[in-house]
Amino acid sequence: MNFRKLCLALPMIAALAACSGGSSTADKSGTAENVDNGSSGCDGSCADTPTSLTTSDVETILAQAIAEAQAQGIDATIAVSDRVGNVLAVYRMGDPASRRVLLATQTDADGNAVIDSGLEGIALPTGGVALNIDDQAAIAKAITGAYLSSEGNAFSTRSASQIVQENFNPGETDQPAGPLFGVQFSQLSCSDFTVDNTAISHGPKRSPLGLSADPGGLPLYKNGTPVGGIGVIADGLYSLDISIADSDRNADEMIAFAGTYNYSAPVDRRGDRITVEGKTFRFSDVGFSDLMADPETATPYASIPAVTGALIPVFGYSDGTIRGGVAFGQPASGIRQDTAGFPAGLDAFIFVDAANANRYPAVAGSDGLMSANEVQVVMEEALSIANRARAQIRRPLNSQARVTITVVDTAGEILGMVRTRDAPVFGADVSVQKARTAAFFSASTAADFLNAQPDAKYFDISDDALALTTREAVVIGDYVTAVQDFIPDPNALTDGAFAFSDRAGGNLSRPFYPDGLEGNPPGPFSKPAGSWSVFSTGLQLDMIMNGIIQHVLSVATENAGLTGAIPDINDRCSGVDFTPETLAFVATGTNNQMANGSQIFPGSVPIYRGSTLIGGIGVSGDGIDQDDMISFLGVHNAAERLNGSINNAPADIRADKLTPQGVRLRFIQCPQAPFLDSDDDNVCEGK
């Protein structure tokens, strides 16, 4: 019997009581998918009251997901995380040797990857060696659900799938790429910003596969407050939804959705209530009425037979037990309100370590080009703009933008970080990537850095043994030649003659140039037709490809208890040499210019003193046009406050002066009438 249909047959009040699962009023309205709650009860400040997932909560979430997997007759691997990425449990059903997972955006009739590039087609052997990546896939999905969501918006891995593809919406030809094109390669294990340890500790924690676009990752809420995420892999394919014209009944998503019962996102905060460019986000293709089992009657976790499955330890992520999470916004989470470094009216939040000390207070540049005071003023002015700005992807309407702001020097060293209240967690690592990318591509040293990088290695793997063979060695320096030919400018990336923002560099990183126009050639930092995918984006992935693989193999071989397991990667994504035939990884990089990888969607600008590059600022959170505006106006207003000692790039060297292939690059794009406290328009014009 369909338990939702039974409930809906009752009078409305009785239905809410019977179907709520005995949770609070906010949770009841969140779980009744056909009831418009109207308000989540939170406005971005609910995390001031400590709220977190307890071990009992995690047991309930697991039990509900396990019941749905059993009802579908399918084995699943299920992960639960808290809001800052602490992995609270990983549960695997079935024989590990049967839990093979293939990374592929498209498969043929035989189940093989169609595209033969980048991470496409990777599936570790489950035969004699019995290596697994199902645990890593589930963790990445759980962390994605947690990191993309806040009190003002609830996004899932299905939402992520919609916004990272080559067209927005996917399948709509001659449309520009998704607004968060490239965000999947963030939160990486090799990042020097994300925290690496198994303990329940301060975050944000790393994700083994970055952010996931494979349906089956959802956020978890308590009383309107986001507290974590659940991720499920059951179908053996780690992929994405390449067509949103239909409604899927994806097993991963159904099992994860069951797990969210009484912990689901408030209805009015879900992605399908939020629009960008007139298009509505996807949240889930299923609801509770689509499930095969009633999660409210799921067998309690303690009573689930051992033959069903087991908790598993995951190297670097989980100790194999069920644990409670930390309360977001409190010192233990690694993100808390600032009490000393910023003016009280800015409502600043900072990242702290285990001793509750600010990880990134304003400091002078390691290159001697920016003072600590200049860094502090830039952050304060950017924060002030964010507090005035109208959020693009947040409810209720007319909320303030919630973002993370990072300033770096020309060497990529982090000089300061600050965030607004309730900003999505993913934006922290991304803001660092954006700041570094703007500074990197605006510098005269970019070509030398890229030419010195080891080749990216694409490889084939045996079905029954950990035996790798090199399929293609991608020369990173070839991207330098490609961009010089494309602009065309033989001195591109060697003379620092032009200032590049992430919007400009992103234009050059699209699989079509101009962005979205089908049939046009790819940008010089992208891949040609038939080779591009969200698992093979071009320079962005190739520069860090070897580092990602080192971590994936390290986790898998450590979990398998192999003698001579592959060592984990250090906190630097670039500069990793890899020999597939010998499984040898060697760190060659010595600087932090691209320590956590690059980013290729908007939200950054370089910072100058006169015509001299001195650093970069990156912003990420509540909308890419807002990110552009906050970074650009943050520097502009800081320049006015500092009597012109620093400035945005001079107008005559900005990348929008370039017209590669006869099409002008973009530098920034600021939203119309962006402020909550005025009707000012064209706020970036002439600056």
C-alpha positions in Angstrom: 0.0 0.0 0.0 1.3 3.5 -0.9 1.7 5.2 2.5 1.5 8.7 1.0 -1.8 8.0 -0.8 -3.2 6.7 2.5 -2.1 9.9 4.3 -3.5 12.2 1.6 -6.9 10.4 1.9 -7.2 11.7 5.4 -8.3 15.2 6.4 -5.3 17.6 6.1 -4.7 18.0 9.8 -4.8 14.3 10.4 -2.5 13.7 7.4 0.2 16.0 8.7 0.0 14.4 12.1 0.0 10.8 10.8 2.7 11.3 8.2 5.1 13.5 10.1 7.1 10.8 11.8 6.7 12.5 15.1 9.1 15.3 14.3 8.8 19.0 14.9 6.4 21.3 13.0 9.2 22.5 10.7 10.3 19.0 9.9 6.7 17.8 9.2 6.1 20.6 6.6 9.5 19.8 5.1 8.6 16.1 4.6 5.2 16.6 3.1 6.2 17.2 -0.5 2.8 18.4 -1.6 2.4 20.9 1.2 3.9 24.4 0.6 5.3 25.4 4.0 5.5 29.1 3.0 8.4 29.6 5.4 11.2 27.4 6.6 11.2 29.3 9.9 14.8 30.3 9.3 16.2 33.5 7.8 19.9 32.6 7.8 20.3 33.0 11.6 19.0 29.7 12.9 22.4 28.2 13.2 23.0 30.6 16.1 21.2 28.0 18.1 23.4 24.9 18.0 21.7 22.2 15.9 23.4 19.0 14.7 22.9 15.4 13.7 23.1 13.0 16.7 24.1 9.4 16.5 20.4 8.5 16.9 19.6 10.8 13.9 22.2 9.1 11.8 20.9 5.6 12.7 17.4 6.7 11.7 18.5 8.1 8.4 20.5 4.9 7.6 17.6 2.7 8.6 15.2 4.5 6.3 17.5 4.4 3.3 18.3 0.7 3.9 14.6 -0.1 4.0 14.1 1.5 0.6 17.1 -0.3 -0.9 15.7 -3.6 0.4 12.3 -2.8 -1.0 13.9 -2.2 -4.4 15.9 -5.4 -4.1 19.2 -3.5 -4.7 22.4 -3.2 -2.7 23.4 0.3 -1.8 26.3 2.1 -0.2 25.1 5.0 2.0 27.0 7.8 3.5 26.0 10.6 5.9 27.9 13.7 6.6 27.4 16.8 8.7 27.3 20.3 7.3 31.1 20.9 7.3 31.9 17.5 5.7 32.6 15.2 8.7 31.6 11.7 7.6 29.3 10.4 10.3 28.7 6.9 8.8 29.3 4.8 5.7 27.2 1.7 5.3 27.7 -0.9 2.6 25.1 -3.5 1.6 26.2 -6.7 -0.3 29.5 -8.2 -1.2 32.2 -5.5 -1.8 33.3 -7.4 -5.0 29.8 -6.7 -6.4 29.9 -3.0 -5.8 31.9 -1.9 -8.9 31.3 1.8 -9.8 32.0 3.3 -13.3 32.7 7.0 -13.7 31.1 8.0 -17.0 28.7 10.7 -18.3 27.4 8.5 -21.1 27.6 4.7 -21.6 27.1 2.5 -24.6 25.0 -0.6 -25.0 27.7 -2.7 -23.3 27.9 -0.3 -20.3 31.3 1.2 -21.3 32.1 4.9 -21.2 31.4 6.6 -24.5 34.0 9.4 -24.0 37.6 8.3 -23.6 39.1 11.3 -21.9 40.0 12.6 -18.4 38.3 10.7 -15.6 35.8 9.1 -18.0 35.7 5.3 -17.8 37.5 4.8 -14.5 36.3 1.8 -12.6 38.6 0.0 -10.2 38.8 -3.8 -10.4 36.5 -5.8 -8.1 38.0 -9.2 -9.0 41.2 -10.6 -7.5 42.2 -7.2 -5.9 38.7 -6.1 -4.8 39.2 -2.4 -4.8 36.2 -0.2 -4.3 35.2 3.4 -5.0 31.6 3.1 -4.0 32.4 4.5 -0.6 34.1 7.5 -2.1 31.2 8.1 -4.5 28.6 8.0 -1.6 30.7 10.4 0.5 31.1 12.9 -2.4 27.3 12.9 -2.9 26.6 13.4 0.8 29.1 16.3 1.1 27.7 17.9 -2.1 24.1 17.9 -0.6 25.5 19.4 2.5 27.9 22.0 0.9 25.5 23.4 -1.7 22.7 24.0 0.8 22.0 26.6 3.4 19.0 28.0 5.4 18.1 30.0 2.3 18.4 27.3 -0.4 18.4 23.5 -0.6 20.3 22.0 -3.6 21.0 18.4 -4.4 23.4 16.6 -6.6 20.6 16.7 -9.2 20.8 20.5 -8.9 24.5 20.3 -9.4 24.1 18.2 -12.5 21.9 21.0 -14.0 24.4 23.8 -13.4 27.8 22.2 -14.4 27.0 21.1 -18.0 27.9 22.7 -21.3 24.4 24.2 -21.7 22.0 25.7 -19.2 19.6 24.1 -19.2 21.2 20.8 -20.3 20.0 19.7 -23.7 19.0 23.2 -24.8 21.4 23.9 -27.7 22.9 27.3 -28.3 22.6 28.2 -24.6 25.6 29.2 -22.4 27.1 26.8 -20.0 25.7 26.2 -16.5 26.3 29.0 -14.0 28.6 26.9 -11.9 30.4 25.3 -14.8 33.5 23.6 -13.4 32.5 23.7 -9.7 32.7 19.8 -9.6 36.5 20.2 -9.3 36.5 21.8 -5.9 36.6 20.6 -2.3 39.3 18.3 -3.5 41.4 16.0 -1.3 44.5 17.8 -2.4 43.3 21.2 -1.5 45.4 23.1 1.0 42.3 24.8 2.4 40.0 21.7 3.1 40.8 19.8 6.3 42.1 16.2 6.0 41.4 13.8 8.9 39.1 11.0 9.9 38.2 12.6 13.3 35.0 14.6 13.9 36.7 18.0 13.9 36.6 21.5 12.4 36.0 21.8 8.7 35.3 22.3 5.9 36.5 18.7 5.2 37.6 17.4 1.8 35.6 15.3 -0.7 37.2 12.3 -2.4 35.7 13.1 -5.8 35.0 16.8 -5.5 31.4 17.9 -5.8 29.1 15.3 -7.4 26.6 15.8 -10.2 25.2 12.3 -9.9 21.6 12.2 -8.5 21.4 10.6 -5.1 22.9 13.3 -2.9 20.5 15.4 -0.8 20.8 17.8 2.1 19.5 17.0 5.6 17.7 19.5 7.8 16.4 19.8 11.4 13.9 22.5 12.2 14.8 24.4 9.0 18.5 24.3 9.8 20.8 22.4 7.4 22.8 19.8 9.4 24.4 17.6 6.7 23.8 15.4 3.7 23.1 11.9 2.6 24.7 10.2 -0.4 23.8 6.9 -2.1 25.3 4.9 -4.8 23.4 1.7 -5.8 23.2 1.6 -9.6 27.0 1.3 -10.2 27.2 4.4 -12.3 28.7 7.7 -11.0 27.4 10.1 -13.7 24.9 13.0 -14.2 21.6 13.7 -15.7 22.2 14.8 -19.3 18.6 15.4 -20.0 16.2 17.2 -17.7 13.2 17.1 -20.1 12.0 13.9 -18.4 11.5 12.7 -14.8 13.7 9.9 -13.7 13.1 7.1 -11.1 16.7 6.9 -10.2 17.5 4.2 -7.6 20.2 6.2 -5.9 17.9 9.2 -5.5 15.0 7.2 -4.2 17.1 5.5 -1.5 18.6 8.8 -0.5 15.2 10.5 -0.5 13.9 7.8 1.8 16.8 8.6 4.2 15.7 12.2 4.4 12.3 11.5 5.9 11.8 13.9 8.8 15.1 15.4 7.8 14.2 16.8 4.4 14.7 20.3 3.2 11.8 22.8 3.8 9.7 22.8 0.6 10.0 26.6 0.0 13.8 26.5 0.2 14.3 23.6 -2.3 15.9 24.3 -5.7 12.7 23.9 -7.5 11.4 27.1 -5.8 14.5 29.1 -7.0 15.1 30.5 -10.4 18.1 31.8 -12.3 17.7 33.5 -15.7 14.1 32.5 -15.7 14.9 28.8 -15.2 14.0 26.7 -12.2 16.5 24.5 -10.6 15.9 20.8 -10.1 15.9 19.3 -6.7 14.6 15.7 -6.9 12.6 13.8 -9.5 11.0 11.7 -6.8 8.9 12.3 -3.7 7.9 10.2 -0.7 4.8 9.0 -2.7 7.2 7.4 -5.2 9.0 5.2 -2.7 8.5 1.5 -2.4 8.8 1.4 1.4 7.3 3.6 4.1 10.3 5.1 5.8 8.3 5.8 8.9 7.9 2.0 9.5 11.6 1.2 8.7 13.2 -1.4 10.9 15.2 0.4 13.6 18.9 0.4 12.8 19.7 -1.7 15.9 17.4 -4.5 14.6 18.8 -4.7 11.1 20.3 -8.1 10.6 24.1 -8.3 10.1 23.6 -10.1 6.8 22.1 -6.9 5.3 25.3 -5.0 5.4 27.8 -3.3 7.6 29.4 0.0 8.6 32.8 0.3 6.9 35.8 2.4 7.7 37.0 4.6 4.9 40.6 5.7 5.0 40.9 9.5 5.7 37.1 9.9 6.2 35.4 7.5 8.6 36.5 5.1 11.4 33.7 2.6 10.6 31.3 3.7 13.4 28.2 5.9 13.6 29.1 9.4 15.0 27.3 12.6 15.7 28.0 15.8 13.8 29.1 19.2 14.9 26.8 22.3 15.1 27.4 24.6 12.3 28.4 28.2 13.1 30.0 27.1 16.4 33.7 26.9 17.0 33.8 23.1 16.8 32.6 23.3 13.2 35.5 25.5 12.1 33.2 28.4 11.1 32.0 30.9 13.7 31.1 34.5 14.1 34.0 36.9 14.3 34.4 38.7 17.6 37.5 41.0 17.1 38.8 41.3 13.6 35.9 43.0 11.7 33.5 45.9 12.6 30.5 44.5 14.4 28.0 45.8 11.8 29.5 43.6 9.1 28.3 40.4 10.9 31.5 38.7 9.7 32.2 35.0 10.1 35.6 33.4 10.0 37.3 30.0 9.6 38.9 28.7 12.8 41.2 25.8 13.7 40.9 23.3 16.5 42.1 25.9 19.0 39.3 28.3 17.8 41.9 30.7 16.3 41.3 32.4 13.0 43.0 30.4 10.2 43.2 33.3 7.8 43.5 36.8 9.4 44.7 39.6 7.2 48.4 39.3 6.6 50.9 41.0 4.3 51.7 39.3 1.0 54.6 36.8 0.8 55.7 38.7 -2.3 55.8 42.0 -0.4 53.2 43.6 -2.7 50.2 44.0 -0.3 50.1 45.1 3.3 47.9 43.5 5.9 45.9 46.7 6.2 45.2 46.7 2.5 44.0 43.1 2.7 41.8 43.9 5.6 40.2 46.9 3.9 39.5 44.9 0.7 37.8 42.2 2.8 35.7 44.7 4.8 34.6 46.5 1.7 33.7 43.3 -0.2 31.8 42.2 2.9 29.9 45.5 3.1 28.9 45.1 -0.6 27.7 41.5 0.1 25.6 42.7 3.0 23.9 45.3 0.8 23.4 42.9 -2.2 20.3 41.1 -3.0 20.9 37.3 -3.2 20.2 35.6 -6.5 19.6 32.0 -5.4 18.2 32.4 -1.9 14.8 32.5 -0.2 13.0 34.4 1.1 13.2 36.9 -1.7 15.2 40.1 -0.9 17.6 38.2 1.3 21.2 39.4 1.6 23.8 37.7 -0.5 25.7 35.1 1.5 29.3 34.5 0.3 32.9 33.7 1.1 35.6 36.2 0.3 39.3 35.4 -0.2 42.3 37.6 -1.0 45.6 36.0 -2.3 49.0 37.4 -3.4 50.7 36.8 -6.7 52.2 33.6 -5.3 48.7 32.2 -4.5 49.2 32.5 -0.7 46.0 33.1 1.2 46.2 36.6 2.8 42.8 36.7 4.3 39.4 35.0 4.3 36.0 36.0 5.6 32.4 35.0 5.0 28.9 36.2 5.6 26.4 34.4 7.8 24.9 31.2 6.4 27.0 31.3 3.2 27.0 27.8 1.5 30.1 25.9 2.6 31.2 25.0 -1.0 32.0 28.6 -1.7 34.9 28.7 0.7 37.3 26.4 -1.2 35.9 27.9 -4.5 36.6 31.5 -3.4 40.2 30.5 -2.9 40.3 28.8 -6.3 38.8 31.9 -8.0 41.2 34.3 -6.3 44.2 32.2 -7.3 43.0 31.8 -10.8 42.5 35.5 -11.4 46.0 36.3 -10.0 47.6 33.4 -11.9 46.4 34.1 -15.4 47.1 37.8 -15.0 50.7 37.2 -14.1 53.7 37.0 -16.4 54.7 33.7 -14.8 51.6 31.7 -15.9 53.2 30.2 -19.0 56.4 29.1 -17.2 54.3 27.5 -14.4 52.2 25.5 -16.9 55.2 24.5 -19.0 56.8 23.1 -15.9 53.8 20.9 -15.0 54.1 17.1 -15.3 51.9 15.5 -18.1 48.4 14.5 -17.1 48.1 10.7 -17.5 44.9 9.2 -18.8 45.1 5.4 -18.3 43.4 2.1 -18.8 42.9 -0.5 -16.1 42.5 -4.2 -16.0 39.1 -5.6 -15.0 40.6 -8.0 -12.5 43.9 -6.5 -11.3 45.4 -3.1 -10.4 47.4 -3.0 -13.6 47.4 0.4 -15.3 48.6 1.3 -18.7 49.0 4.9 -20.1 46.5 5.7 -22.7 47.4 9.3 -23.3 49.9 11.7 -21.8 48.5 15.3 -22.0 51.2 17.9 -22.2 50.1 20.8 -20.0 52.3 23.3 -21.8 50.3 22.6 -25.0 47.5 24.8 -23.4 49.9 27.7 -23.5 50.5 27.3 -27.2 46.7 26.8 -27.8 45.8 30.1 -26.1 48.6 32.0 -27.8 47.3 30.8 -31.2 43.7 31.4 -30.3 43.8 35.0 -29.1 46.2 35.3 -31.1 49.1 36.7 -29.1 52.5 34.9 -29.0 53.2 36.6 -25.6 49.9 35.5 -23.9 50.6 34.2 -20.4 54.2 35.4 -20.6 54.1 39.2 -20.3 51.2 39.9 -17.9 49.9 42.4 -20.4 46.3 41.6 -19.7 44.2 41.2 -16.5 42.1 38.1 -16.5 39.0 37.5 -14.3 37.4 34.1 -13.8 34.7 35.2 -16.2 37.3 35.9 -18.9 39.3 32.7 -18.2 36.0 30.8 -18.1 35.1 32.0 -21.6 38.3 30.4 -22.8 37.5 27.2 -21.0 34.1 26.4 -22.6 33.7 23.6 -25.1 32.3 26.1 -27.5 33.5 29.6 -28.2 31.6 31.8 -27.9 30.0 30.1 -25.0 27.2 27.7 -25.9 27.1 28.1 -29.6 27.0 24.6 -30.9 29.4 23.7 -33.7 31.9 26.4 -32.9 35.4 25.3 -31.9 36.3 24.9 -28.2 38.1 27.5 -26.2 41.9 26.9 -25.9 41.6 25.7 -22.3 38.9 23.2 -23.1 38.6 19.9 -25.0 37.4 19.3 -28.6 34.0 17.8 -29.4 33.8 14.1 -28.3 36.5 14.6 -25.6 34.8 17.2 -23.4 32.6 16.2 -20.4 32.1 17.3 -16.8 34.8 14.6 -16.1 37.1 16.0 -18.7 37.0 19.8 -18.7 40.4 20.6 -20.2 43.2 22.5 -18.4 41.2 22.7 -15.2 41.2 19.0 -14.8 44.4 18.1 -16.5 46.5 20.3 -14.2 45.2 18.3 -11.2 44.3 15.0 -12.8 47.2 13.1 -11.3 46.5 14.4 -7.8 42.9 13.3 -7.9 43.9 9.8 -9.0 46.5 9.5 -6.3 44.0 10.2 -3.6 41.3 7.8 -5.1 43.9 5.0 -5.3 45.3 5.8 -1.9 41.8 5.5 -0.3 41.0 2.3 -2.2 44.3 0.5 -1.6 44.3 1.5 2.1 40.7 0.2 2.5 41.7 -3.0 0.9 44.6 -3.5 3.3 47.1 -3.9 0.4 50.8 -4.2 1.3 52.5 -1.1 -0.1 49.3 0.9 -0.3 49.6 4.1 -2.3 50.4 7.1 -0.1 47.9 9.9 0.2 48.5 13.2 -1.6 49.8 16.2 0.2 48.1 19.6 0.2 48.9 20.6 -3.3 46.8 19.6 -6.3 49.2 20.6 -9.1 52.7 19.4 -9.8 52.1 15.7 -9.3 53.9 13.4 -11.6 52.3 10.0 -12.2 53.6 6.8 -13.9 50.6 4.5 -14.3 52.6 1.3 -15.1 54.4 1.5 -11.7 51.7 3.3 -9.7 54.3 5.8 -8.8 53.3 9.4 -7.7 55.9 12.1 -7.2 55.1 15.6 -5.9 57.1 18.1 -8.0 55.3 21.4 -7.2 56.8 23.8 -4.7 54.4 26.8 -4.7 50.7 27.5 -4.1 49.7 29.3 -7.2 47.3 26.5 -8.1 47.5 24.6 -4.8 43.7 23.7 -4.7 43.1 23.8 -8.4 41.6 26.5 -10.7 38.0 27.6 -11.2 36.3 28.5 -14.5 33.0 30.2 -13.5 32.7 33.9 -12.6 33.4 35.6 -9.3 37.0 37.0 -9.2 39.2 39.9 -10.3 42.9 40.6 -10.0 44.1 43.4 -7.8 46.7 46.0 -9.0 48.8 48.9 -7.7 48.8 51.2 -10.6 49.6 48.8 -13.5 51.4 46.3 -11.3 49.6 43.0 -10.3 49.6 42.5 -6.6 47.1 39.7 -6.0 43.5 38.6 -6.5 40.1 38.4 -4.8 37.6 35.6 -5.2 34.0 35.5 -4.1 31.6 32.6 -4.1 28.1 32.0 -2.8 24.7 33.3 -3.8 25.0 34.0 -7.6 27.8 34.5 -10.1 26.8 38.0 -11.1 26.7 38.9 -7.4 30.1 37.2 -7.0 31.5 39.4 -9.8 30.1 42.6 -8.3 31.2 41.9 -4.8 34.8 41.2 -5.9 35.0 44.1 -8.3 33.3 46.8 -6.1 35.1 45.4 -3.0 38.4 46.4 -4.6 37.0 49.6 -6.1 35.6 50.8 -2.7 38.8 49.7 -0.9 40.8 51.8 -3.4 38.7 54.9 -2.6 39.1 54.2 1.1 42.9 53.7 0.7 43.3 56.9 -1.4 44.1 54.9 -4.5 47.0 52.9 -3.2 45.4 49.8 -4.8 43.0 49.4 -7.6 41.1 47.2 -10.0 43.0 46.4 -13.2 43.3 49.5 -15.4 40.5 49.5 -17.9 42.9 49.4 -20.9 44.5 46.1 -19.9 41.3 44.2 -18.8 40.6 41.0 -20.8 37.5 42.5 -22.3 39.8 44.4 -24.6 40.7 41.1 -26.3 38.6 39.8 -29.2 39.8 36.2 -29.9 38.2 34.7 -33.0 36.5 38.1 -33.4 34.5 37.8 -30.2 35.1 40.0 -27.2 36.0 38.4 -23.9 34.0 39.3 -20.8 35.7 40.7 -17.7 32.8 41.1 -15.2 29.0 41.2 -15.3 27.2 43.0 -12.5 23.5 42.5 -11.8 20.8 45.1 -12.5 19.5 47.0 -9.5 21.5 44.8 -7.1 21.1 46.5 -3.8 18.5 46.1 -1.1 19.0 49.6 0.2 18.8 51.6 -3.1 17.6 51.4 -6.6 21.0 52.2 -8.1 21.7 50.5 -11.4 24.7 49.9 -13.6 26.7 50.0 -10.4 30.0 48.8 -12.0 29.9 51.0 -15.1 32.8 53.3 -15.5 34.8 52.0 -12.6 
